[in-house]
Amino acid sequence: MKFVKIFFITKNLLLRNYNLIHNTKLSIEEAIKSDYRIQNIEPLIVYESRIKKHSKIFKNIINKDKLPIDIYGLRIIYDMPNSNNLSNMNYIGYSILDIIHKNFEIYDNNEIDDYIKFPKENGYKSLHTNIYYQKCIFEIQIRDIYMHYDTLYGNSSNYHNYK
């Protein structure tokens, strides 16, 4: 019976509102686009949103006996095509993080996972933070195009973790 109840709880969370993540993405995009730092640099920015798969939520509830906080997520990927300057690339990432923190309510005592300054053992780099918006928690990941490529195809990809 417990599993049936968990199934319906997670299903309702996922069906809650696909518009919710879309509207959140638009609000974050607008805040970033309107900031003077971004306007001066004009980086290319791509936004990817996701809702955690039902099976992963279910597994998390079973294994950890709690609901995961990162059901809704937004990944912000940026690039400066005409710049090879790594400090400029990092400046953009930290500027985006600052913009998010100034414009949205931060969840969990403003905790930031800074994997740019402190990469994971496998080389994974990204900035992670959580915001509370429209009565939901959103995990935000911020990374440049090179970090993103490495996460998908390089040493820090899940493929290499399970080899």
N, C-alpha and C positions, 0 to 999 in steps of 0.2 A: 504494500500500500504506500510505503514511503516513496518508492520510486515513481509511482504514478503521480503523486503529489508534486514531486520534484520536476517531473516532466512537464506538467501543466504550468508550474511557476515559471520555468525557463521559457516555455513556448510563449507565454503571455509577455514576458520581457522582450523577446525578440520581435513579436508582432506589435508591440506597443505603439511604435510609430517610426516608420522609415523616414518620414518627413522630419522627425526630430534630429536625426544626424545630419540630414541635408541642411536644415536651417542653422544648426550649430556651425557647420562647415562654412556657410555663407557669412555668418556673423564674425567668425575668426578671420576669414579671408578679407572682409571689409576692414576690420581693425588693423590688420597687417598692411593692407594696401594704402590705407590713409595715414600711416605713420611716416614722418619726415625722413627717418633713416632709410626706410625701404624706398621711398620716392627718390631720394638722392642717388642710391646705388642702382636701382632698377634691376634686381635679380630676376631670373626666371623662377617661378614658384609653382609647384604642382601640389594639389591636395588630394589625398586618397583617404576615403572613409571606409570603415568596416564595422560590421556587427559580428561579434564572436559567434562561432558556429555553435549550434545547439548542443552537439555532442561534446564540445570542449567545456561548455558551461556545466553540463550534466556531470562530466568526469571530475571537474573541479569541486562540485558540490559533494560528490561521493567520496573523493579522496581527501579533501580538506575540511569537509563538513561546513562549508560556508560558500556564500555566493561570491563569485569573483567581482572585483570592482571595475575591471576593464572590459565590460561587455561592449561598450561603444568606444570606438577609437578613431583617431584622425592622425594621419601621417602627413607631415609637411616636408616636401623635398625641394631643395633650392639649388640653383647653379648660377655661376657667373661665367658665361661662355668665353668672355674675352679676358679672363684673369686667371693667372696661374698662382696667385698669391694665396697661400693657405690661411694666413691670418685674416684676409678679407672674407674668405669663406666661413671661417669660424665666427667672425664678427656678425655676419648675417644670421647665423644660427642663434647666437646669444641675444641678438636684437629681437628676433622673432619670439624667443622665450620671454624676454622682458615685456614685449608688447602684450603677449598673452597674460602674463601675470598682472599687468596694469589694467587690463580690460575685463578680466573674468575672475570669478571667485575660485581661489585655489583650494583644492581638496587636500586634506591630510597634512595640515600644518606646513604648507608651502614646500613640501618635500620635492626635491629634484634629483633624478638619477642622471648624473653627468658622466656619460660614457665617452665623451670626447676627451675630457681631461684624464679620465680614469677608464680606459677601454677594458672590456672583458678579456679574459685570457685568450679567447679565439680571435681577438682583434675587433670585435663588434664595437662600433662607435655610433652614438646618437644621444640626443637629449630627450629625457622623458619627464613629463609632469602630468598631473591630473587636475582637471577643472570640474567644478560643479556648476552646471548650467541647465536651465529648464527642468529642474528636479532630477537630473541624471548626472552620473559621473562619466567623464570622458577621459580616456588616456590619450595624451598628445605626444607624438614622437616627432622630433625635428632632426633632420639630417641633410647633408649635402648629397649630390648625385653620386659621388664616389663612395661614400659610406653606404648609400642605398644599393649600389651595384655590388659591393662586397657582401652586403647582407643577403642579397639574392643569389649571387654566383661565386663569391669568393670564400675565403677561409672562415668567415663568420656566418656563412649560410647554414641552415639546419641540415642540409645535405651532408656537409662535412662533419657535423656533430654526430650523425647516426651511422656513419660509414664503418 
